[in-house]
């Protein structure tokens, strides 16, 4: 498709687009204008709601609710009406605040927010302060008087202002609708005129620009065909007929021809120099080829020496690995030995601590044994004193037993005397009765004394037997205490020997610990030395590895250099051939460039 048809197509599309936009804009305006169908639907919906619901700014519902409150049957119903009345007042105040803030200044706003509001607020005040308290108090007559006498006039005054507001607002709405309808008619005619004018102007301008562009392109195409069909005449420039982009393109093409003429002149000079360079290049290629051959031979010799060096490096690395392994094994043995020495030192320290603890225990036991010896000696002395006292008690008991024998003998004799006295009293008859009574009492007393003496004798005999047993036990206990004292003294001596032995063991263990410490210190120093040797060995090994890597890289580099030399040698041959071909091409290019006229 030619540019002319493309531009005409764009013009047609733009014209259709503008016409379509204008048509849809006109349809949308008719559909949504103030007196249009959508507007009428919205107005009907608002009117329907206004007809059904009581408006918050009109207190008729609050007024009618007051009559229902007056006739409420129960307190619960009355409370429900009161709550609803409070909500109506709150809604009224909310709408008052809205219209006070948003409505334009004027008579309607004054009637709505000042005049009618004054009656409404007074109405609500009397209702809340007088009417509702009277209802709650059950004063129905008073409440009715307030409703009719005070609240009704206020409602009527409010109603008169509301009627006035409705009348004024209706007139205002009618005038606003007429004004909007007039503006819509004028704007619609203007928009249609603007749309058609724009379409016409677009068509004319598009046709004019299309013809101008078409003429310029035809002129440019003719000039280019003259240059293309000519005999290489670069002096034939394009004619610049316009000052638009086509003229700029022709000017740029003329500058290109000027540069191309300069390039052709330069190419002629370059061709002459290229002939000389081709000759020099061929000669240099021959010399370089000989030098490359010598370098290749030298590289082969150097590669052999490098291989021997690699073998020596590998031998050194193997020997160093064996040395490093031996050093590492020795270091591990020293580490194990240090661990064993530390464990032994810890065990010896624990043993010394145990020995010191046992020595302390032995010392305390030795002290206790000495104290026990003292107490045993004291107990032995007390047992001897007790034995002596028991002997004295036994002697006294024997004396008392003898005295009881004497008492028994006296009692028997007294009993015989009493018996004889009783016999004599019986012989005396009546005169001897009193004496017989005395003799009888004496006899009973002697019998009682004899019985008590027997009882005391038996008890004393038992006491003497027990005293003798206690004396024997005391003697045996004394012998046992003496044997215990001898054993305690032997234990005390043994404790002393043990304490001395433990002291010697502790001193010897201390020497062992010192020796172990010195051995451990020596092991640590040896381990440090081995670690240093290991570190140095690793450093040498790393250096050898580095040298080996460098040698490998050097060898690889030699092989690459050798291969590179071969490639260079091949490239020189190719270069020589290329130089020859280049000379031929330069001659051909010089012949072709000579055809252009500058």
HELIX and SHEET records of a PDB file:
HELIX    1   1 UNK A    3  UNK A   32  1                                  30    
HELIX    2   2 UNK A   37  UNK A   52  1                                  16    
HELIX    3   3 UNK A   60  UNK A   70  1                                  11    
HELIX    4   4 UNK A   75  UNK A  102  1                                  28    
HELIX    5   5 UNK A  107  UNK A  110  1                                   4    
HELIX    6   6 UNK A  111  UNK A  115  3                                   5    
HELIX    7   7 UNK A  116  UNK A  126  1                                  11    
HELIX    8   8 UNK A  127  UNK A  131  3                                   5    
HELIX    9   9 UNK A  132  UNK A  136  1                                   5    
HELIX   10  10 UNK A  140  UNK A  146  1                                   7    
HELIX   11  11 UNK A  147  UNK A  151  3                                   5    
HELIX   12  12 UNK A  152  UNK A  229  1                                  78    
HELIX   13  13 UNK A  245  UNK A  428  1                                 184    
HELIX   14  14 UNK A  429  UNK A  432  5                                   4    
HELIX   15  15 UNK A  433  UNK A  593  1                                 161    
END                                                                             
